[in-house]
Amino acid sequence: MPKELKINLSEKTPDGVHVFKVAGTLGVEGSAGIQGLLDACLKEKVYRIVLDLEDVDLISSAGMGAFLSAVGELRKKNGDIIFAKMQDRIMTVFRNLDVLDYFIVADDVAKAIDRFRGGELPRPLTIEELTAGSAAEAGAREAGPARALFSLLAAYADILGADAGLDRKLSQIVDVTANYLALSQCLFVPLNDGLGLEPAAARDAVPVLNERDRSVLADSLPAEKVSAVEKLPAIKKELADWAAKSDVRFLLPLGAGQKPVAALVVGGKKDGSPFTNEERRLLRYLQTSLELALECYLLSERAVGEPPGAKKKIERKLMEMETLFTVSRGLAEALETEKMLPTFLMMATGQFSTDRAVILLYTAGGGFEARAARGIDDDALPKLALPPEGLAELIAAQTGPALVDTLARTLEGRDRRQIQPFLDEGFAALAPMRFKNSLIGIVGLGAKISGRDFEADELRLLGALVDLAAVSIETARLLEKTRKNYAGLVRALISAIEAKDKFTRGHTERVTRYAAVLADEAGLDEDRRQNLLFGAVLHDVGYLGVPEEILRMPDGITEEQLAELRRHPLIGVNILKDIPFLKKAADAVRHHHENYDGSGYPDGLAGDDIPLIARIVAVVDTFDAITTDRRYRKANSKEEAVEEIRKNRGKQFDPAIADAFIRLVENGRLDVIKAKRPHREV
């Protein structure tokens, strides 16, 4: 049984290091406690934290998520979390989730405190890292539905994997499903009075069916698949009336055999919108998870006084559940295909007791090539590649995983030869990996080391795992593609801006770095911070539309030329207007020359009518302009720059932003970034 989480402040050093003793389980419930502690520390400006984990016996993905989010916030404040006295099994969780290098770990509390006193702070990010981070977040927003889906899958995993009665788990499942999908109703209905489970309904759900109607429902449902109500051929009139009146859209049969022993009733959306493909896939996954939980429950009920063979079957089912839930957690956090695939294969080979596995993914050339493998020699992998015709077509036509021997008997001639390498390498099962009804990959598993054949339940579990992997792969691909596209676009714009005027090269990077520090001091949330970074990077993009002779004028610019120069904010907005992820960042581009007293351009905005990110860029842009060489003058000192900003607070600059920036400089937390001297122009 999970231990209750306990957190106590065990030490507070004179220089502000707080040591907390943590004991118990960092699971779903425990993660709320650790998140509360870290939120309180941030609120009270406690930024240097040591967590003594000697008495922590388990950590889940929820607990890890609390640490990840908090560390990012603390590092913005030049703080951190250092983990001390971590047990080996907890260290293994960190390592398996590939986050160990992200955190600081010390053998004991004293060494953790010494790490803080050594002044080891995160290095400043380069402009590429700043913009890449923002682009990654923008990509994550584009992949939002898929990421949200995986968050829900992780929630299912935590609920079903918790140490609680099945009645309580079913009630939680019903609630989170109804909330996530915004359902008019969601309820769990036992169809067999001997099941020993109570009905569970989300709020606003219709009353549970009476005994007669439940019997009718059991006879009407096919046992093996999620059923849309309107496609049930044998549904009785009274049941059809109930379904129509109660806005029932889907029925998920649960239980082994031809006649289900329970069902999950899913109503329509509260807003009347249709179910997406992702939401339908979610229902299929939920059905598999609930069936496993229900089977374990029934087996455990029957196993009392049974011989050892029955207990072994229960243990095997429990391992299936653990694998499904572990994969759910892992894939919910996976953002890179190359890291996710080997982990997935490792879990699969362990669960199905085989020493070999492979994942073939669809390529731009139209065929399928091995992208990850276990237990197969590298020189054998090219032989497993498949063209889109033949064996790949046959696998795509399957409703789920199929045995290699069965597929081999179906193929003839040239297509028969395609399966021979899989037979030669000892593969026993091949599973189609689909996304939005397209075959994106094939998963192969070797024969079991026990020599036993794959059973129907095992093939069903393999299908569920492969479905999860498919969604994760496509999500990771979308994120990777978005990162590359966004980062490439931003780099191209930066290069174009600085190519216009070699003398100001580096200005973009310096302004962005200053803006990042000031954003943290001003307490910007993550969305505004990312929009600010893009705005800082691109604030001068409008110079691309200004004649070079004006930009290169050493002095004596005319009124007409000044008017042309002052068009650059509007030119910049026009350049960015068709780039969706830069829409909010364009506020900084358009308004960074507005003055707080309303005397600026191009729109003459004043005070809080000027977007906050533009007010920040205005300060850091001016600071860099004063502290770097220009054609018409030498650089001034940072003290002179600070005095200029102080003199113009309330006139050119937002007083609060100006004061925050001055504090950073005077407290030594922000210094002038030295500009590289440009080559002399000839």
Long-range contacts (C-beta under 8 A, 24 or more apart in sequence): 1-163, 2-27, 2-29, 2-30, 2-58, 2-162, 2-163, 3-57, 4-30, 5-29, 5-30, 5-33, 5-34, 7-33, 7-34, 7-37, 10-52, 10-109, 11-50, 11-109, 13-113, 15-116, 15-117, 16-46, 16-47, 16-48, 17-48, 17-49, 17-50, 17-113, 17-116, 17-117, 18-46, 18-48, 18-49, 18-50, 19-50, 19-52, 19-84, 19-109, 19-112, 19-113, 20-49, 20-50, 20-51, 20-52, 21-52, 21-54, 21-55, 22-51, 22-52, 22-53, 22-55, 22-56, 23-55, 23-56, 24-55, 24-56, 24-57, 25-56, 25-57, 25-58, 25-59, 26-56, 26-58, 26-59, 26-60, 26-62, 26-63, 26-66, 27-58, 27-59, 27-60, 27-62, 27-63, 27-158, 27-162, 28-60, 28-62, 28-158, 28-159, 28-162, 30-62, 30-63, 31-60, 31-62, 31-63, 31-65, 31-66, 34-63, 34-66, 34-67, 35-66, 35-69, 35-70, 38-66, 38-67, 38-70, 38-74, 38-81, 39-70, 41-70, 41-74, 42-70, 42-73, 42-74, 42-77, 45-77, 46-79, 47-74, 47-77, 47-78, 47-79, 47-80, 48-79, 48-80, 48-116, 49-74, 49-79, 49-80, 49-81, 49-82, 50-81, 50-82, 50-83, 50-84, 50-106, 50-109, 50-112, 50-113, 50-116, 51-81, 51-82, 51-83, 51-84, 52-84, 52-85, 52-109, 53-83, 53-84, 53-85, 53-86, 53-87, 53-90, 54-84, 54-85, 54-86, 54-87, 56-86, 56-87, 56-90, 57-87, 57-89, 58-89, 58-90, 59-90, 59-93, 60-158, 60-329, 61-97, 61-154, 61-157, 61-158, 61-329, 61-332, 61-333, 62-154, 62-158, 64-93, 64-94, 64-97, 64-99, 64-333, 65-333, 67-103, 68-99, 68-102, 71-102, 71-103, 75-122, 76-520, 77-520, 78-121, 78-122, 78-669, 80-104, 80-116, 80-121, 80-122, 82-106, 82-112, 82-115, 82-116, 83-112, 84-108, 84-109, 84-111, 84-112, 85-109, 96-343, 97-330, 97-333, 98-339, 124-513, 125-513, 125-516, 126-509, 127-494, 127-508, 127-509, 127-512, 127-513, 127-537, 128-487, 128-491, 130-512, 130-513, 130-516, 130-533, 130-537, 131-486, 131-487, 131-490, 131-491, 131-512, 131-533, 131-534, 131-537, 132-483, 132-487, 133-530, 133-533, 134-486, 134-530, 134-533, 134-534, 135-482, 135-483, 135-486, 135-487, 135-490, 135-581, 136-479, 136-482, 136-483, 137-526, 137-530, 138-482, 138-486, 138-530, 138-581, 139-478, 139-479, 139-481, 139-482, 139-483, 139-486, 140-479, 141-581, 142-478, 142-482, 142-581, 143-475, 143-478, 143-479, 143-482, 145-276, 145-278, 146-278, 146-471, 146-474, 146-475, 146-478, 147-475, 148-180, 149-278, 149-279, 149-281, 149-282, 149-471, 150-328, 150-331, 150-332, 150-471, 150-472, 150-475, 151-332, 152-176, 152-180, 152-282, 153-282, 153-285, 153-328, 153-331, 153-332, 153-468, 154-328, 154-329, 154-332, 154-333, 156-285, 156-286, 156-289, 156-325, 156-328, 157-289, 157-324, 157-325, 157-326, 157-328, 157-329, 157-332, 158-325, 158-329, 160-289, 160-290, 160-292, 160-293, 160-321, 160-325, 161-321, 161-322, 161-325, 166-197, 166-293, 166-294, 166-297, 167-197, 167-198, 167-200, 169-293, 170-197, 170-200, 170-290, 171-200, 173-200, 173-286, 173-290, 174-200, 174-201, 174-202, 174-205, 174-264, 175-202, 175-203, 177-202, 177-266, 177-286, 178-202, 178-203, 178-205, 181-266, 181-269, 181-275, 181-279, 181-282, 182-269, 182-270, 182-271, 183-266, 183-267, 183-268, 183-269, 183-270, 184-247, 184-267, 184-268, 184-269, 184-270, 185-246, 185-247, 185-248, 185-265, 185-266, 185-267, 186-264, 186-265, 186-266, 186-267, 187-264, 187-265, 188-262, 188-263, 188-264, 188-265, 189-214, 189-217, 189-262, 189-263, 189-264, 189-265, 190-214, 190-261, 190-262, 191-215, 191-217, 191-218, 191-255, 191-260, 191-261, 191-262, 191-263, 192-218, 192-255, 192-261, 192-262, 195-261, 195-262, 195-298, 196-301, 197-262, 197-297, 205-265, 205-267, 206-245, 206-246, 209-242, 213-238, 213-239, 213-242, 217-251, 217-263, 218-259, 218-260, 218-261, 218-263, 219-259, 221-251, 221-253, 221-260, 221-263, 222-253, 223-253, 223-255, 223-256, 223-257, 223-258, 223-259, 223-260, 224-253, 225-253, 225-287, 226-250, 226-251, 226-252, 226-280, 226-283, 226-284, 226-287, 227-251, 227-252, 227-253, 249-275, 250-275, 250-283, 252-283, 252-286, 252-287, 252-290, 253-287, 254-287, 254-290, 254-291, 254-294, 255-291, 255-294, 255-295, 255-298, 256-291, 256-295, 261-294, 261-298, 262-294, 264-290, 277-436, 277-437, 278-471, 281-467, 281-471, 284-464, 284-467, 285-464, 285-467, 285-468, 288-324, 288-460, 288-461, 288-464, 289-321, 289-324, 289-325, 289-464, 292-317, 292-320, 292-321, 292-324, 292-461, 293-321, 296-321, 319-351, 320-351, 320-457, 320-461, 323-347, 323-350, 323-351, 323-461, 323-465, 324-461, 324-464, 324-465, 327-465, 327-468, 327-469, 328-468, 331-468, 331-469, 331-471, 331-472, 334-472, 334-475, 334-476, 335-475, 335-476, 335-479, 336-476, 336-480, 337-371, 337-473, 337-476, 337-477, 337-480, 338-372, 340-469, 340-472, 340-473, 340-476, 341-371, 341-372, 341-469, 341-473, 342-372, 342-374, 344-372, 344-465, 344-469, 345-372, 345-373, 345-374, 346-374, 347-465, 348-443, 348-445, 348-462, 348-465, 349-374, 349-375, 349-445, 349-446, 351-461, 352-445, 352-448, 352-454, 352-458, 352-462, 353-448, 353-449, 353-450, 354-428, 354-445, 354-446, 354-447, 354-448, 354-449, 355-446, 355-449, 356-425, 356-426, 356-427, 356-445, 356-446, 357-443, 357-444, 357-445, 357-446, 358-384, 358-427, 358-443, 358-444, 359-433, 359-441, 359-442, 359-443, 359-444, 359-469, 360-384, 360-385, 360-386, 360-441, 360-442, 360-443, 360-444, 361-440, 361-441, 361-473, 362-439, 362-440, 362-441, 367-392, 368-392, 368-441, 368-442, 371-441, 375-446, 376-425, 380-421, 380-425, 383-421, 383-424, 384-421, 384-422, 384-425, 384-444, 386-418, 386-442, 387-418, 389-415, 390-414, 390-415, 390-418, 391-415, 391-418, 391-419, 392-439, 392-442, 395-430, 395-431, 395-432, 395-439, 395-442, 396-432, 396-434, 396-439, 398-432, 400-431, 400-432, 400-459, 400-460, 400-462, 400-463, 401-429, 401-430, 401-431, 401-432, 401-443, 401-454, 401-459, 401-462, 401-463, 401-466, 402-429, 402-430, 402-431, 402-459, 403-428, 403-429, 403-453, 403-454, 404-428, 404-429, 404-430, 404-444, 428-453, 428-454, 429-454, 429-459, 429-462, 431-459, 431-462, 431-463, 431-466, 432-466, 433-466, 433-467, 433-469, 433-470, 433-473, 434-467, 434-470, 435-470, 435-471, 435-473, 435-474, 440-470, 440-473, 440-474, 441-469, 441-470, 441-473, 443-469, 486-581, 489-579, 490-534, 490-537, 490-538, 493-537, 493-538, 493-541, 493-575, 494-537, 494-538, 496-541, 496-544, 497-538, 497-540, 497-541, 497-543, 497-544, 500-543, 500-544, 500-546, 500-548, 500-551, 501-543, 501-548, 501-551, 501-552, 502-678, 502-679, 502-681, 503-552, 503-629, 503-630, 503-631, 503-678, 503-681, 504-628, 504-630, 505-676, 505-678, 506-675, 506-676, 507-540, 507-624, 507-625, 507-628, 507-675, 508-536, 508-537, 508-540, 509-673, 510-624, 510-628, 510-673, 510-675, 511-536, 511-539, 511-617, 511-620, 511-621, 511-624, 512-536, 512-537, 513-673, 514-620, 514-623, 514-624, 514-670, 514-673, 515-616, 515-617, 515-620, 517-664, 517-669, 517-670, 518-616, 518-619, 518-620, 518-657, 518-660, 518-661, 518-664, 518-670, 519-616, 521-660, 521-661, 521-663, 521-664, 521-669, 522-616, 522-656, 522-657, 522-660, 524-612, 528-612, 528-613, 531-584, 531-585, 531-587, 531-588, 531-613, 532-585, 532-588, 532-613, 532-616, 532-617, 534-581, 534-582, 534-585, 534-588, 535-585, 535-586, 535-587, 535-588, 535-589, 535-592, 535-613, 535-614, 535-617, 536-588, 536-616, 536-617, 536-620, 538-572, 538-576, 538-582, 538-585, 538-588, 538-589, 539-572, 539-588, 539-589, 539-592, 539-617, 539-621, 540-568, 540-572, 541-571, 541-572, 541-575, 541-576, 541-589, 542-567, 542-568, 542-569, 542-570, 542-571, 542-572, 542-573, 542-574, 542-575, 542-589, 543-568, 543-571, 543-572, 544-571, 544-572, 544-575, 545-571, 545-574, 545-575, 546-571, 552-631, 553-631, 554-631, 554-632, 555-631, 555-632, 566-593, 566-601, 566-602, 567-602, 569-593, 569-601, 569-602, 570-602, 585-613, 587-611, 587-613, 587-614, 588-613, 588-614, 588-616, 588-617, 590-614, 592-617, 592-618, 592-621, 593-618, 594-618, 595-651, 595-652, 595-653, 596-650, 596-651, 596-652, 596-653, 596-654, 596-655, 597-650, 597-651, 597-652, 599-651, 600-652, 607-654, 610-654, 615-653, 615-654, 615-657, 616-657, 618-652, 618-653, 618-654, 619-645, 619-653, 619-654, 619-657, 619-658, 619-661, 620-661, 622-652, 622-653, 623-661, 624-673, 627-672, 628-675, 629-675, 629-677, 635-675, 638-665, 638-671, 638-672, 641-665, 642-666
